[in-house]
Amino acid sequence: MPDTNNNSTLETNDYATQRVPQSLTVNGFKIGMINGSLAFSVPGLITGIEVGNGLGFKDSMLAFFIGGLILSILGAITGLVGRYNRLTSCMTLKFVFGRYGADIISALFVLALLGWYGVNLDLFSASLTQLSEQLFAYIPPLIPLEIAIGVVITITTIWGFKIIEKISNYLVPIFFLLLLYMGYQSFAVLNWETLNSTGNDTMGFSEAIAIVVGSFIVSVVLMPDFSRFAKTDKDAVTASFLPFLGISSFVYIVSAIAGIAVGSNDILNVMLVLGLGSVALFLLIASSWITNVINLYSAALGTNAIINRWQEKHIVIGMGILGTVAASLNLLDRFTDFLFSLSIVFTPVAAIYVVDFFILRNKRPYQIEALEHLQKICWVAICAWIAGIMMAISVTRGYFTISGYEVIDALVISSLLYIAIKKLKARLLAQKQ
């Protein structure tokens, strides 16, 4: 007779530490829509506007394409890791970085996700206050507003993956239509000479690519959290290319044109100048809600992988409280720096666990039963990760580069170093035996 209490626990924890059964898998389009909804978030619009105004239209289009392609390819590969293992990204990291080593990486992911949560909540509350003043001549108190928003987001997150999937599937088509309307309004006020300008030179081309990659690199590395629900390999690949190259590029291009047309980096000002007051209100509320639900969901999974003694709903509540506190750190004032930091810190992590699974393990699934026997910290993985970060910093400061792009150099160095040391270590052990 099956253990019904254990089944209930697994449902409550959303398979945070167990394999997802085949019976619960879904198609890639549905999974892709989840990350696709993130592209329509207000930070996503800000990314498009700032890159567009910084580089100009032509160069920003190329940066969006190259950055999106890097994300899509890497996301497809990390997605396949999740599809083959049916485990969360944080559980996967334990087999690569060691039990405690993975906890260090997972803790950084949780902090990054809470940072995203804070950025969204900070932007949401401030913009909603400004919109409320302009549209209704009423300024709601900020702290009670942020607490109320946090409570709604936390309750939604407790419902788990299924509710996120359903909400995303309904909202993404609506967001798509709203962005089309914003693009239409932009062309009405667009100065074509401005569109052909070279931008305001506030960022370099490689930096712009790193910012585009940074906007979704956390989602790419955490792709197994969602791709573990993918039915087939094709679904895992679709779940990556649909949001990272397709939907996000569309959002970035439209928002870049809008920013160039209005001549502003302030998304709220851009939308109001274009006459999108009520549209801005809906987009702001809906996108910030679903974005922070996904951030909180992944943060809870990461925390559960570190401390698996607590029920997930308690973890979600705790993360919701910490995320609300993070909103007070004013990360929005350093938004592009925040994105750039994410790209150079987390890109090597994806490279390392991808080469470990596909090259060194030859796609052999990780066995949960072996967790207790894993080493506490895999120093090879940790060193390769740090080397990737240092390489990206070297490119940024002009010390040394391979390709000229921080993200690509970090990928190359971390993955090659990890493979080389692992194979050398295996050879030395074989000689001793």
Summary of the structure (lengths in Angstrom):
residues: 433
radius of gyration: 21.5
end to end distance: 46.6
largest distance: 78.6
contacts: 1633
relative contact order: 0.19
helix: 81%
strand: 0%
